[in-house]
Amino acid sequence: LEKLYRYEPKFNVDGKEYIPGIVGINNLKGTDYANVVFQLLNTVKSFRELFLLKPSFSNKLLDKFGLFYKKLWNYQQFKGSICPHEIMQVIT
């Protein structure tokens, strides 16, 4: 986790700079309110670290949250935004 919290700028395949954990979330037909909640929960350190440290969960929703936050904090992303498609499929 120490490596993630350094806030060192990274570059995606297009050469654009991004900071892991501080990336955009694509809006999928009315998911803007959910995206705000996802970003808000990302600021709660204990919540975020639970999903970053635990490899998987037995609950499908929690498992998708874990995958989502791991993508959000991935320091080797191809682009500076992520898609909430998988987690929204479980929620809706």
Order of alpha helices (4+ residues) and beta strands (2+ residues): beta-beta-beta-alpha-alpha-alpha-beta-alpha
